[in-house]
Amino acid sequence: MDYRYTVAQGPALSQINADALLVILTGDHANTGDPVLDGLAEQALKANDWALKGGKVLYVHRPAGVKAPRLVLVAAADASGKAFKAAVGKGVAEIKDRGVAHLAIAVGAGWPLEAGHAQSLVLAVADATYVYRHTKPSAPKTSGLNKVTLLGSGAQTVNLKAGLAQGQAVAEGVTLARECGNRPGNYCTPTYLANEAKRLGKEFKHLKVQVLDRPALQKLGMGSFLSVANGSDEPPKFIILQYEGAAKSQAPVVLVGKGITFDSGGISIKPGAGMDEMKFDMGGAASVLGTFRAVAELKPKVNLVGLIPTCENMPSGTATRPGDVVTSMSGQTIEVLNTDAEGRLILCDALTYAERFKPAVVVDIATLTGACVVALGHVHSGLFSADEALAQALLSAGQQAQDTAWRLPLDDEYGDSLKSNFADMGNVGGREGGAITAAVFLSKFTKAYRWAHLDIAGSAWKSGGAKGGTGRPVGLLTQFVLSQAGEGALKPQASVAAKKTTKAAGKAA
């Protein structure tokens, strides 16, 4: 898709040469300054064919005095980036099947267009035109839309062009994450994710990609990770991605993504209803790949590491049993009380491995608990961190990217239910506060650095008629990584940086 910014306002808007013209207005910005367009809008309002209420759409074919053969008027709730994104999505949905190759977008006079609006435009277009077709040849044809031009004044040209560029990079990352998530489990295997990472490495030469197989994981002592893979014929993979955009002396941001390509629950098998959606249990891994895709395009001055432990969780004669005790890479032992609480078992070894990079911060991303869906629904991702500055940085990034998170508690008392008579800890507590106790479990492997956990079980995919991956939280993560380039970057805490890594991790290095 070709995204451009062109200076055009007032009477010039109706004479723009495009296949369709989308005009977005609000109650405070109800006129464009173009007599033709404003006259058409006024007539529609008087005839009650349209209203200046958020989401209202009017399509006009070959309007008199307008050069574009198709005109779409959309009312936005206000001038915010969120409302603008929703309005663009409504407008694109109206024209995407009408043979439109070039779409021009204008806003009401005085609208304070900013870089965030430009980024929102790209993400809205990408979302509205996305079609999954890899295993569905009968899917509708993809939209013929290939060029979008944002129209406005020259005052914000540089910022708006930058916003379009950032939006396009993020959109590519979101699409990659969606594609990985939407592929069925017999297509998107651990090997497939590893190959996708290698493909990124070939496409962007400044990315380094390494994939570790079972023998290497055994040598590292990743007993917790491997215990989840024991029941599957699919070989586990541990994917390591590295982007070096800053001096080697700068501590990296580390992203750790859960990559369970299918989760049957293992011996603690899930109910049949809805189990097909467990192909989305690699949403964390997909978001890390998508974020690297975006970062590789934008080339910020930051160092970034991605760690993706990936395998299937299947029942078989070799599968881990409830009550088994496994030894993690950190040396801590875990009583596996429920094999369906497997995500934390693969993440904990990856979190220990992260120590070797001496990170500035570590953020893990996982479709971890149904309890988080109960708590937050499908609007916000769950955020857990005892680090105030890191938590605020992630919340702010989510707000800027319109990919929001909500912070939940992480008090030590929640960990009481993880006590075990037969190991250092159990892998589950009771039903109460399940998303929190899962985060507390992970925190036991993160004492060497600043850490946050994102539970995306409610945001990584949609169910029902709109079933499919969302690509979240690629937007949040990309914005966070970009915020770590420069003077505002978080540094390793002095008290944490001075600590030595665990004995097990030191041996593995």
N, C-alpha and C positions, 0 to 999 in steps of 0.2 A: 504494500500500500504506500502510495506517495502522499505525504502530508506536507502542506505548505502554508505559509502565512503571507497574505497579500494586503497591501494598504488599499482600502476602498471603503468609502462612507458616503452618507447623504445620497444624492440623486444617482451616484454611480452604482449603488447596490443593485437596483433593478436591471441594470445593463450588463451585469456580470455574465460572461459566457460560460455556462455550465449546464449539465444535464438536469440538475435540480438545484433549487435554492431553498435552504432551510433557514428560517428566521425565528429566533428565540426572543420572546418578549416577557416582561414581568409587569406588575402593576406600577412599579417605580420607573421602569424603562419600557414604556408602552409604544414609543415611536422610534423609527429608525432615522428620520430626517430625509427619507426618500418619499416624495409625494405619492408616487404610484403604490408603493408597498403600504404606506400608512393609510392610504385611501381604501385599499383592499381589506386591511385589517379592521378599519372602522366600519365598513359595510358589513363584514362578517359578525362583528360584535352587535351591531344594531339589529341584524336579522336573527340573532340568537343562534347562529350557526357555529359560533365559537365563543369561548370565554377566557378571560385572563385568570384562570385558575390552574394551579400546577398540574401538569399532565395532559391538559386539553390540547387536541391536535386537529388541524384542519388541512386537508389536501385540496389544492386547486390545480386543475389541469389547463395548461396553456392560458394563463391569466393575461388579460389585455395589458400591454405596456411593459411586460416583464420579458426579458430576453430568454431566460431559462424556461423550458417548456413545462416544468413542474415546480410548483411552489408549495412548501409545507410551512404552516405557522404552528409553533408550539409555545405554549405558556409554561414558564418555569415558576416554581413556588417563590423563588427569590434569586438574587444574583450570586449566591454561594457556589463554590465548585461542585458540591454535592447535588444541588438542584440543577445546575448546568449539565452535569453528567447525565442525570435522569432525563432531562429534556432532549439532549442529543440522542440518547438511546431510543426515545419515543419517535423522534423524527427519522432516524435511520431505519427503524423497523417499518415505517410507513413507505419508504421508497426502495428498500433493498431488493425487492422482487419486481421492480418496475423498469428494468433495463437501464439503470443509472450507472454510468461509469465515473462521472465526475460530479461530486457534490460540493457546493459552496455553502458556508455557514456564516450567517451574520447575526448580530445581537442588537438589542435596543440601544439608542443613543445614550451616551454617558455610562454605559455598563463598564465597571472597573475590571476589564479583562487582565488577568495575571497569568504567570507561568502555570499555576495550578489548574486554571481553566483549560489551557492548551493540553496539558497532560490528561485531564479528565475527558476531553474530546476524543483523544486517541483511544483510551481505554474503553469508552462507550462504543465507539465504532467497531473496535475489535471484538467486543463481547456480542454486539448485535449481529455481526456477520459470521461468527464462528459456527462451523458445522462439523460434527464428528462423522467421519466416513470410512475410517480405516477398515472396519469389519462390517460396514453397512453400505454396500454399493448402491442400494436403492435410496440413499439419503438425498434430500433435495440438492439441486445444484448450488454450488457456492455463489454468493453474490458477485455480480460483475463489477461492483464498485472497486475502483483501483486508484482513485485520486480524491483527496479531500482538501479543500482550501478554506482556511479560517480568514474571515475578512474583518478589518478593523482599522484603527488609526495607526500612524507611524510611531506613536509615543512609546509603545512597549514592544517594538519589533524584535529586539535582541532577546528579551526575556521570553516572549511567546514562542520564538523559534527554538529556544533552548527547551521550553516546556514540551513542545511537539517532539523533539528529539528524545527527551527522557521518557515521555509517554510511549513512544514507539519501542524503545528498548524494553521497558517494563511489559508492554503488551506482548512482545515476542516471548519474554520469560513466562508470562501467565499462560500463553497458548501452549508452550512446551509442557508446563506443569499439567495443564488440562488434558493434553494428548496422552501423557503418561498415565494419568489417573483413569482416563476413560477406557483405555485398552483393557480387555479382559485378562484375568489371571493367567490364562494359557498363552497369552501374547506378552504381557508385561511381567516377565520373570526377573529374578535378581540379575541374571545374565543380560537381559534386555536393558535394565537400568545401567549396568556397567558399560554396555556398548554405547548407550546414549551419552554417558559421561566422556567416553573416549571420542565420540563424534564431536562433542563440544571442543575437546582438546585439539582435534584436527582443524576445526573451523576457526578457532581462535588460538593462534600459535603462542600467545602469552599465557595460556592456561596449561598447567601441568596436571596430569591425571595418572593415578596409580590405582590398580585394583589388586587386592589381596584375596587369595583363595583359602580354602580350609586349612591346608598344612601351615600356612603363615599365621592364621588365626590361632591354631593350636600352639604354635611356637610362642606367640604373644601371651598365651594363657587366658584367652577370651572364653572361658568356660561358660559364662552366663549366656553370651551371644550364641555360642554353638549349641547350647541346650535347647534353644528354640528351633534351630535348624534340624535337629536330630530326627524328626519324624517325616521329613520331606526328601524326595528324590532330587529336587532342585538344589544345586550346590549354592551355599551361601557366598556372598561377596561383601567385601569391605572396600568402599570406594573413597578415595582421597583426592580432592581437587584443591589446587593452589593457584591463587592469583596474586602476583606481586606487583603492586602499583606504587609502592613507596619504598623507602630505604629498608634494607634487610634488618636494620636495628629497630625498626618500628614493630611493636608487638601486633600480631594479627587479630582480627575478628574471626572467631571460629563458629561456624554453623553446623549443627549436628541434626540430621534428618532421619526419622524413623522410616525404614523401608520394608515393611511387611507386605509383600506383593499379593498375598492372600492369607487371610486369617480365619481358619475354621474354628479356632478356639483350642485346637489340639485335643488332648484327652478330655479336657473340660469343654467339650464341643458345644458350639452355639446352637440355639434353635434355628430351624430351617428358614423361617420367615425373615427376609431381609439379608440372609447371609451372602447373597450375590454382591451386596454393597461392600463387602469386606475386601474387594479388589481395590477399594480406595484407601486401604490402610497403609499405603505407601505415600500418602499425601505429604508428609514431612520431607521425605526424600525428593519427591517431585518439586517441592517448593525450593529446596536447596539447588537443584539443577536449574530451575527457572531463574532463580536469583543470580546464579553464576552466568547464565545467558545474558541477563540484563547488565550485570556489572562488566562483563567482558566487552560489551558494546559501548558502555559509557566511559570506561577506563578511568575511574576515580583514583586519586592518590592515596590508596589504602592497601593494606595486605589482608587477604581473605583466604581462609581455609574452609573447605567443606568436607564433612565426614558423614558417610552414609553406610550404616550397617543394614544389609538387606538379605532377607530370606523369606521362606514360607513358614507358616505355623500349621502343621498338619498332624492328624492322628495316625499312628501306625505302631507296629511292634517295637520300633526303635525310638518312639517318641518319649519325651520326658514325662514322668508321671507326677500327679499331685503328691506331695510329700517328699519328693526327691530333693536333695541338697546339692547345689552347684557352687563352684568357686569362681568368683568374678576376677577380672584382670587386676583389680585393686587388692586382691587377696581376701576380701570380705566374702563370707559365705552367705548363701541365700536359700531359704527353704521355699520351694515352689509350691505354694498352697493352691494356686489356680493357674493352669497353663494358659488360660485366656488373658492373663495379665502379662503378656509376653513382650509388649513394646518396651517396657521399662527394663526388661532383661537384656535386650540388645543395646539399648541406649546407654546403660550403665557402663558397659565395657568401652563404648565409643567415647564417653565422657572421661574415662580414665586415660584413654589414648590421647585425648586432646591436651593433656598436661605437657606433653613433649614439645608443643609449639610455643610454650610460655605465652599464652594468649593475653590480650588486653581484656577481652570478654569472650564468653562462650554462651551461645543461645541454642537450645535444642528445640526442635519443632516436631510435634507428633500428634497424630490422631489417637490420643492415648486413652480417653475414658468417656464412656457414655454418661458418666456423672457430670461432666462438663457441659454436655448438651442439655441435660436437665436443668443445670444452673443458669446457663446463658442463652440457650436456644441456638439459633443459627445466625445471629447478628454479629456478636463479638467473639473473637478468639479469647481463650483464657490465658492470662499472664500471671506467672508466679516468679517472684524474685525477692530476696531479702536485701538487695542492693537498690537503694532509693534512686540514685542517679541513673542506673541502668534501666530500671523500670520506667522512669519518667521519659528517658530517651526513646524507649520502644513505644510507649503510649503516644508520644508526640509524633513519631514516625508514622504510626497507624492513622492518626488524625490527618496528617498531611497527605497521606496516600489514599485516604478514604477506605482503609482496610484495617478496621479498628480492633482493639483488644480491650479487655476489662481486667483489672488487677484483682486477684483473689488472695486470701491470706496464706501464710506459710509458717505459722507458729510451730515451734518444736513440739508442743503438746500433741499435735495431730499425729506425731510419729509413734506414740505409745502403742497404737494398735498394730504396729509392724513388728513388735517383739516376738521372738521365736524361742522355744525351748531347745531347738535342735540346730540352729544356725545363728549367725550374727543378726539376721533379720528375716522376716517373711516378705514375700513379694506383694501381698495384699493385706489390707486391714479389713474393717467392717464395711457395710454399705454406706454408712454415714460419711459425708465429706470425701467421697471416693476420689475426686479429682485432686483434692488437696493432699491426701495421703500418698497418691501416686507421685506428686511433685516432691513431697518430703522424702520419699524413697530415692528419687534421683538426686536430691540434694546431698545425700550421704556419699556421693561420688564426685562432688564438685568443690571440695574444701580448698583446693589449690588455686582457685581463680574466681573472678567475678562471673556470675552465672544467672541466666534467666531461662525459664521454660515456657513455651507456648503450646497450649493444648488446643489443637485445631479440629477436634472431632466434630464440632458443630459447624465449622466454616469451610472445610476442605471440599465438601461436595453437597449437592442437593438431592433430595429424594422425590418420589412422586413423578408427575408428568414431566417435570423439568430435570429428571435425574441426570446427574453428570458432575464432573469435577469443576470447581470454581477457579482453580489456580491460586487461591489464597494460601498463605499470606505473602506471595511474591512481592506485592506492592509494598507492604509494611517492611519486609526484610531489605528490599533494595533501598528504600528511603533511609532506613537505619544505617546501612553500610555507607551510603553517600554522606550521611551526617558525621561519620567517623573519619572523614578525610579533612584534615586541617586542624586548627588550634582547638576546636571544640571536642576533639576525640577523647573518649574515655581512656584512661591509662590503667595499667595493672595496679591494684592497691598495693602500697608499699609493704604492708604487713603480709599480704598474700604472696607478692612476688618474691619475698625473701624466703618463703617456705620451700623446702625440698619436696620433690615429687615423691609419691609413694614408692616403697621398695620394689614392688612388682613392676610399676611403670618404669622405674629406673633400669631394672634388668632388661625389660623389653626394648628399651632404647638402644 
